[in-house]
Amino acid sequence: MSNVKVRFPPSPTGYCHVGTARMAVLNYLYAKKHGGTIYFRSEDTDKARSTREFEEDIKDQLTWLGLSWDDFSRSSELVANHTAAMQKLVDEDKAYISEEESKKEPGTMVQVVRLRNPGTTITFTDVIRGDITFDTTELGDFAIARAIDDPLYHLAVVVDDATQGITHVIRGEDHISNTPRQILIQEALGYARPIYAHYPLHLGSDKSKLSKRTGDVSVKSYREKGFLSPALLNYIAILGWTPPSEKEILSLDEMVAEFELTDLHKSGAVFDVEKLRWYNREYLLRMPESEFASEALDRLRKALTAKGVAYDEEIGQKILPNIKERISTWADIDQMCADGELDFFFVDPIPAKEELPGKGSDAATAASHLEKLHEMLSATDSEIFSTPDRLKEVVWDYATQEGRGQVLWPMRYALSGRAKSPDPFMIASAIGKERTLARIVEAKRILTT
């Protein structure tokens, strides 16, 4: 099916919405599966709201997701084709120029071009939904242009599709109601009818339709929050589609190999941000260690430096496993730093005296345990601090004998100054022997003064 031709026809009236991305992904997968051609056509017929800024954003985000196309055009640059088509319709009395009052400016008369609607019943076969029938009588003689040289969307898209030889129109179900108008225009102009496939729209968590005017649904937004492009691409593709292999994690090439329009679901799928975070985490875990370390440490350094915390590369390297275990997106590192969750690795904390003993203990008991811990750790070689497990071996028997909570809580709180933090052995291993002992001494001083 090498003659397949599809299009990405976004309206550049806002930043690239995940719905726009999904449209592009599904068209891309189908075209690549069948060795077809992809046309990116910017549908800038809304002159008041269309901007080059939005157009560039759409192109940039789709490229970031890993998509490409074979040809680019703008509807506004194809007006000569639209004008010729409209003139043909008027000359053949299939359309007419109507002088009527402007809807935007009451009292002002304007000339619009209207299609003479034959009022026929139209049936088209949708690849996903089967046969769909419309009685077009109720549409009346609908407008197809504001003027002979100023086309409206329906006329422009029909002419552009025919000119570019589009064979498959793959789009959201919200365009089903547009299809009878477009078929009437096609028939009036003598154009071949493309194959239609209208997939269900994905929904917000409240089951409502996502909108490009709802702030947090732009691809740019997810990109800025530290989501990886392959993860977002994978999730968008899987929404409302079950690959024959039933795999959740697929590369772009694997998606192409498995994709068929007939496998798309007939009901809408919910766009679940938590599920997207799961996908992103899976991709982070699969990332080469060196690549993960480079990005994670760079973000850690920048976030800490921005808040005036001196960054230590050696400590950063040591806490990488802890960071990797806790994050789902790169932005989680920024948030952890903003919340002060990692400060204690780089800056000595100031433990609160009332928190040091922990539940069921007191200052004297906690001070005694810290004294013993200091004694035990002082007697070890610095090499013992190279891994958390070796430190645990030094302390564990004593903690078990005296009560793990009674011993390990004051140790962990002394090292971190936080009620919630990694285990004390991980912290001690990261900051080293000298700083560990110094923090224990300071905590004991706080308890005894």
Rosetta blueprint (number, residue, H / E / L):
1 M L
2 S L
3 N L
4 V L
5 K E
6 V E
7 R E
8 F E
9 P L
10 P L
11 S L
12 P L
13 T L
14 G L
15 Y L
16 C L
17 H E
18 V H
19 G H
20 T H
21 A H
22 R H
23 M H
24 A H
25 V H
26 L H
27 N H
28 Y H
29 L H
30 Y H
31 A H
32 K H
33 K H
34 H L
35 G L
36 G L
37 T E
38 I E
39 Y E
40 F E
41 R E
42 S E
43 E L
44 D L
45 T L
46 D L
47 K L
48 A L
49 R L
50 S L
51 T L
52 R H
53 E H
54 F H
55 E H
56 E H
57 D H
58 I H
59 K H
60 D H
61 Q H
62 L H
63 T H
64 W H
65 L L
66 G L
67 L L
68 S L
69 W L
70 D L
71 D E
72 F E
73 S E
74 R E
75 S H
76 S H
77 E H
78 L H
79 V H
80 A H
81 N H
82 H H
83 T H
84 A H
85 A H
86 M H
87 Q H
88 K H
89 L H
90 V H
91 D H
92 E L
93 D L
94 K L
95 A E
96 Y E
97 I E
98 S E
99 E E
100 E E
101 E E
102 S L
103 K L
104 K L
105 E L
106 P L
107 G L
108 T L
109 M E
110 V E
111 Q E
112 V E
113 V E
114 R E
115 L E
116 R L
117 N L
118 P L
119 G L
120 T L
121 T E
122 I E
123 T E
124 F E
125 T E
126 D E
127 V L
128 I L
129 R L
130 G E
131 D E
132 I E
133 T E
134 F E
135 D E
136 T H
137 T H
138 E H
139 L H
140 G L
141 D L
142 F L
143 A E
144 I E
145 A E
146 R E
147 A E
148 I L
149 D L
150 D E
151 P E
152 L L
153 Y H
154 H H
155 L H
156 A H
157 V H
158 V H
159 V H
160 D H
161 D H
162 A H
163 T H
164 Q H
165 G L
166 I L
167 T L
168 H E
169 V E
170 I E
171 R E
172 G E
173 E H
174 D H
175 H H
176 I H
177 S H
178 N H
179 T H
180 P H
181 R H
182 Q H
183 I H
184 L H
185 I H
186 Q H
187 E H
188 A H
189 L H
190 G L
191 Y L
192 A L
193 R L
194 P L
195 I E
196 Y E
197 A E
198 H E
199 Y E
200 P L
201 L L
202 H L
203 L E
204 G L
205 S L
206 D L
207 K L
208 S L
209 K E
210 L L
211 S L
212 K L
213 R L
214 T L
215 G H
216 D H
217 V H
218 S E
219 V H
220 K H
221 S H
222 Y H
223 R H
224 E H
225 K L
226 G L
227 F L
228 L L
229 S H
230 P H
231 A H
232 L H
233 L H
234 N H
235 Y H
236 I H
237 A H
238 I H
239 L L
240 G L
241 W E
242 T L
243 P L
244 P L
245 S L
246 E L
247 K L
248 E L
249 I L
250 L L
251 S L
252 L H
253 D H
254 E H
255 M H
256 V H
257 A H
258 E H
259 F L
260 E L
261 L H
262 T H
263 D H
264 L E
265 H L
266 K L
267 S L
268 G L
269 A L
270 V E
271 F L
272 D L
273 V H
274 E H
275 K H
276 L H
277 R H
278 W H
279 Y H
280 N H
281 R H
282 E H
283 Y H
284 L H
285 L H
286 R H
287 M L
288 P L
289 E H
290 S H
291 E H
292 F H
293 A H
294 S H
295 E H
296 A H
297 L H
298 D H
299 R H
300 L H
301 R H
302 K H
303 A H
304 L H
305 T H
306 A H
307 K L
308 G L
309 V L
310 A L
311 Y L
312 D L
313 E H
314 E H
315 I H
316 G H
317 Q H
318 K H
319 I H
320 L H
321 P H
322 N H
323 I H
324 K H
325 E H
326 R H
327 I L
328 S L
329 T L
330 W L
331 A H
332 D H
333 I H
334 D H
335 Q H
336 M H
337 C H
338 A H
339 D L
340 G L
341 E L
342 L L
343 D H
344 F H
345 F H
346 F L
347 V L
348 D L
349 P L
350 I L
351 P L
352 A L
353 K L
354 E L
355 E L
356 L L
357 P L
358 G L
359 K L
360 G L
361 S L
362 D L
363 A H
364 A H
365 T H
366 A H
367 A H
368 S H
369 H H
370 L H
371 E H
372 K H
373 L H
374 H H
375 E H
376 M H
377 L H
378 S H
379 A L
380 T L
381 D L
382 S H
383 E H
384 I H
385 F H
386 S H
387 T L
388 P H
389 D H
390 R H
391 L H
392 K H
393 E H
394 V H
395 V H
396 W H
397 D H
398 Y H
399 A H
400 T H
401 Q H
402 E H
403 G L
404 R H
405 G H
406 Q H
407 V H
408 L H
409 W H
410 P H
411 M H
412 R H
413 Y H
414 A H
415 L H
416 S H
417 G L
418 R L
419 A L
420 K L
421 S L
422 P L
423 D L
424 P H
425 F H
426 M H
427 I H
428 A H
429 S H
430 A H
431 I H
432 G H
433 K H
434 E H
435 R H
436 T H
437 L H
438 A H
439 R H
440 I H
441 V H
442 E H
443 A H
444 K H
445 R H
446 I H
447 L H
448 T H
449 T L
